[in-house]
Amino acid sequence: MESSFHISQNIADRLTWHTANRDQAGIAANLAAGEDIPEVYGLGEAGLFDEFFCFLEHFGFSKLFAKLDPKDKKRKSKVPFTGAIYIYLMRVVAGLRFFWHIDPVILHSQSLMRLVGFNGREVREGTCGRGASKETDDPAPNPEESEQTCVNEADKNNRQPTKIRGPVCPEFIADCICAILGKALEKLFNQTITILAANKFFPKKIHALLDASEIESTEKCQGCGKVSKEKAPELRLRKGRIRKVVETVFGFKIWVIWDPNSRLPLAMRFSTIEVADISLAQEVIQQAIDNLGGHAKLVSIAIDRGFMDGKLLWWLNTQKITFFIPAKTNMDVYKDALSLIPDGVQENREKTRTNGAGKNKVIVIDSWELVTLEDLTSAGFYGPLGSGSHQHSNDFRPNPINAVVVQSDPFKKNNPNIDTMVILTNGSVEKPFDVYDGYDARSEIENGLFREAKQAWFIERPPQNTKNGFRAHVYLTILLMALTTAFRVWMEQQDKLERKGRDTGIRKFREQVREENGNKLIIFDNDRYAIFDAYEVFILCGRNVRMPKGTPEKITKDDILRKYGAILE
């Protein structure tokens, strides 16, 4: 496939910080002439990042990442900040559960470190002499002696230097990431979304979702918040005989506006965990509008009960944004809607689906029953002043609001004891299932963004257990989730592949790229490099490969040299 070939070709030569120059023909000719191979590495992991880095460079994202440099060090390091930030990006995209895994997995990888500007000597010996003179407590082992006879008094003067841990140590990377200012992270996030919007990664009309999610930390985290809340009973079958317990949770909270169509975020905010959901709701919505600019329009938003606030809903109405939000059961408008069900307009819907396969295949019919109500005047809180004593004045006139009562749906059938849901909206209810589906889509942000971020992207595993560490890691993780999503769309466009309706996901994406590049090798010769299929290296070195591509085929040394321009016809 052409995409696999281009992914290999774009290693290093499309990156502005590379140190090696591509010389495919020269190195191929050297191998064919019988010269020794200087350095050779597998391309599996490097292939995961080369085209992605090209994508960052193509749209100008790499310049934005460079601006994150806090420049807080009095003594300038030999290692540029761009190298540190891209190493951390590798950690996030590669899905390393713990930050310290970057030491053996990334910092010791010759091919990956080459991509961010380190040469072979720096990877082996480090970028400075610090720690090079330290000695270990163990003597140098003699392979001819057993482990027991190797250690004696005479060996104390025969010491080995401490092993250098790649070009830089993990602590250096952690310090660089945690030093990034919060305002710089917000600016990076907003500018990135603006670039994506300008390049039409979003639809023209966006039906967005807003939700907040807790990012839990330990009690020892510096700068974290805490909140006490009731914990649901673990044994649900014994509900009523087990008391709920109050637990204290430590950590932070993020607010994200998300487009389920493009699966890209529009805006984000970060704070401590005790901050109420409603506190930053209007701010993050306004930020989303600003980020989209004139490239796309936010036309509707689905929010949960935690964002119930009359001022916010009225502000959305003034912005001509349709909202979908369920009413709380203690509200007057909720009781009013239930009492007016006989006077409403009823709508029904049925859908057929199958469960199981083969002999166990069962046809299931799901049904919905909705009732629409228009111009309810019992939502006195819905207005520019919100709820308050002004509602009891003689000249107070409540603003009308529409509602859709969900009398029956598949979820309620499986949970008959739950309260009836009443969805409030400022939009039309002529098509009530548009209102129902508009709010029902809100669950996608929990499953498609927050759960994925916590389980597959390890958003709760920062480089340091501090507020700065969590903030930097959370922003970069959500941002990279967006960039990798946009990257897959861009890669499909570049390769002209039609994969409509196919949800790849980051796990499947990683497996796909590793599979495509697992049979490739990258060869370095000082400041030159070349990328070959594994069978090409063997043939150039004088061996025959009977089935180079999995089927019987004869490929000669001249064929490969001719392919890379080392010899001409």
Salt bridges, closest charged atoms under 4 A:
GLU2 OE2 - HIS6 NE2 2.87
ASP23 OD2 - ARG528 NH1 2.57
GLU39 OE2 - ARG114 NH2 2.68
GLU39 OE1 - ARG124 NH1 3.51
GLU45 OE2 - ARG514 NE 3.15
GLU51 OE2 - ARG14 NH1 3.89
ASP103 OD1 - HIS108 NE2 3.47
GLU153 OE1 - LYS156 NZ 2.81
GLU171 OE1 - ARG165 NH2 3.83
GLU186 OE1 - ARG269 NH1 3.98
ASP211 OD2 - ARG442 NH1 3.10
GLU214 OE1 - LYS229 NZ 2.86
GLU234 OE2 - LYS231 NZ 3.52
ASP277 OD1 - LYS253 NZ 2.85
GLU283 OE2 - ARG269 NE 2.69
ASP304 OD2 - ARG442 NH2 3.62
ASP366 OD2 - ARG353 NE 2.44
ASP437 OD2 - ARG349 NH1 3.21
GLU452 OE1 - ARG507 NH1 3.85
GLU492 OE2 - ARG499 NH2 3.03
ASP525 OD2 - ARG528 NH2 2.61
ASP533 OD1 - LYS520 NZ 2.78
GLU536 OE2 - LYS563 NZ 2.88
ASP559 OD1 - ARG562 NH1 3.31
GLU569 OE2 - ARG562 NE 2.79
